Amino acid sequence: MKKAVSKWRSAAKSKVRRFAEFGGIREQPLNQYQSSVKKLYDGPQGAVLKFSSILSLHEPLMGQLFKSGRFDSSRFDRILDVGSGAGQIIRHLLQTAQPDAEIVGFDLSAEMLRRARERLDSDRPFFVAADMMQMPFRDNSFDCVTCGYVLEHIPDPLPGLSEFARVLKPGGVALLLVTEDSISGLLTSHTWKCRTFSRGELRDACDRVGLEWDRELWFTRFHEVMKMGGILVEVVKR
Ligand SMILES: C[S@@+](CC[C@H](N)C(=O)[O-])C[C@H]1O[C@@H](n2cnc3c(N)ncnc32)[C@H](O)[C@@H]1O
């Protein structure tokens, strides 16, 4: 009985969320939706992303996570940052990864990568523009994938997550940060034309592609209590 009630509650919650979040991601054909995402990030909204990530505290909090060693990037030799945007995560990787670790930035928008390159002012990262659902990298070629606020830009996360699983070496780690189905997440979904995730849904999708949910992380106690700031999780390729 308890199980049936909880199943009913989560189905009802998911219906409400679908109604409240940005619907275009599911209503438009994939290629049409993706060109609107590319246009959004290529344009003025993408140009101010570097400022909004600082104002929303996302970028500084991510920096603390890396610098405190709560996510230890110094254990990796080859790191792929998917959906690099304005270089919000790469910036911290450059400071915390081993000096000889290879760092690859990847994004659908070549314009965002141009902005990241300009902002980071480092010739160390290597940048590639393409779609995360079809990444031009060999199987088992990275020991870490970082991906902040990107998976919500594909209607079904499985093609993206299975690419992460494919390019990761066995035992490799992915750090995922994803918009949650909270009130703040629903607002984000309309601002950035994306979907949201429940923790159960994301965990399930990771399981299905062989990415084991290792540990949930929190930027701050406020993040943990208010669920503002998204789902932050470290997953491991089995
Ligand atoms: C909100 S920004 C995230 C930037 C950065 N990772 C961060 O943590 O702030 C989302 C980025 O994902 C990129 N993106 C969206 N869909 C993508 C896809 N299918 N493949 C690769 N990148 C994608 C966008 O171009 C944009 O630069």
The ligand as a MOL file (V3000), in Angstrom:
LIG
                    3D

  0  0  0     0  0            999 V3000
M  V30 BEGIN CTAB
M  V30 COUNTS 27 29 0 0 0
M  V30 BEGIN ATOM
M  V30 1 C 24.1160 26.4190 -19.0450 0
M  V30 2 S 25.4780 26.1780 -20.1110 0 CHG=1
M  V30 3 C 26.5730 25.3200 -19.0220 0
M  V30 4 C 27.9450 25.9000 -18.9700 0
M  V30 5 C 28.8760 25.2860 -17.9550 0
M  V30 6 N 29.0340 23.8710 -18.1470 0
M  V30 7 C 28.4720 25.5520 -16.5200 0
M  V30 8 O 28.6360 24.6600 -15.6710 0
M  V30 9 O 28.0160 26.6500 -16.2240 0 CHG=-1
M  V30 10 C 24.9450 24.8800 -21.1780 0
M  V30 11 C 25.9060 24.6280 -22.3250 0
M  V30 12 O 25.5510 23.3620 -22.9230 0
M  V30 13 C 25.6800 23.4840 -24.3150 0
M  V30 14 N 24.8560 22.4370 -24.9550 0
M  V30 15 C 23.5050 22.3870 -25.0600 0
M  V30 16 N 23.1340 21.2730 -25.7000 0
M  V30 17 C 24.2730 20.5940 -26.0060 0
M  V30 18 C 24.5440 19.3770 -26.6940 0
M  V30 19 N 23.5640 18.6230 -27.2030 0
M  V30 20 N 25.8320 18.9880 -26.8310 0
M  V30 21 C 26.8500 19.7500 -26.3320 0
M  V30 22 N 26.6440 20.9090 -25.6730 0
M  V30 23 C 25.3750 21.3400 -25.5180 0
M  V30 24 C 25.2230 24.9010 -24.6270 0
M  V30 25 O 25.7020 25.3470 -25.8710 0
M  V30 26 C 25.8240 25.6670 -23.4240 0
M  V30 27 O 27.0800 26.2000 -23.7030 0
M  V30 END ATOM
M  V30 BEGIN BOND
M  V30 1 1 1 2
M  V30 2 1 2 3
M  V30 3 1 2 10
M  V30 4 1 3 4
M  V30 5 1 4 5
M  V30 6 1 5 6
M  V30 7 1 5 7
M  V30 8 2 7 8
M  V30 9 1 7 9
M  V30 10 1 10 11
M  V30 11 1 11 12
M  V30 12 1 11 26
M  V30 13 1 12 13
M  V30 14 1 13 14
M  V30 15 1 13 24
M  V30 16 1 14 15
M  V30 17 1 14 23
M  V30 18 2 15 16
M  V30 19 1 16 17
M  V30 20 1 17 18
M  V30 21 2 17 23
M  V30 22 1 18 19
M  V30 23 2 18 20
M  V30 24 1 20 21
M  V30 25 2 21 22
M  V30 26 1 22 23
M  V30 27 1 24 25
M  V30 28 1 24 26
M  V30 29 1 26 27
M  V30 END BOND
M  V30 END CTAB
M  END
